[in-house]
Amino acid sequence: MKAGDACPCGSGRRYAECCGRLHEKGENAPTAEALMRSRYSAFVLGLADYLLATWHASTRPAELDLSDEAGTKWLGLDVKRHQQQDAQHAIVEFVARYRVAGRGHRLHETSRFVREDGRWFYLDGDIDPGSSAA
């Protein structure tokens, strides 16, 4: 992705000024929402190492194979809610739209995040049962 391109997370900012700073420069996400947006962009861009690095050690898989995602076209992200529960915990509710083999899908998730040593990490999430093919 070029630095001047629009960020995939839908913030309206250029990639270099948004998620690119976290992906390429290793900057800390200032909020759980910023981390969630950067993780969405990492899925769009196939950045498995970034996804693993921002996944909390207690729930992180040993590896993450995104090869099945090759046929996925990410269409957009809609952040529904960002709630800071306390200084170390937050939730972010979002809907991510995507297409696989021409068929539209939506992922509606409420994700939990935890902050340790000043860094936010994705902990886990609850997928809305209504998430499915559109």
Sequence and secondary structure as in RCSB ss.txt:
>XXXX:A:sequence
MKAGDACPCGSGRRYAECCGRLHEKGENAPTAEALMRSRYSAFVLGLADYLLATWHASTRPAELDLSDEAGTKWL
GLDVKRHQQQDAQHAIVEFVARYRVAGRGHRLHETSRFVREDGRWFYLDGDIDPGSSAA
>XXXX:A:secstr
  TTSB TTSSSSBGGGTHHHHHHH    SSHHHHHHHHHHHHHHT HHHHHHTB TTT  S    GGGGGEEEE
EEEEEEEEEEETTEEEEEEEEEEEETTEEEEEEEEEEEEEETTEEEEEEEEE TT EE 
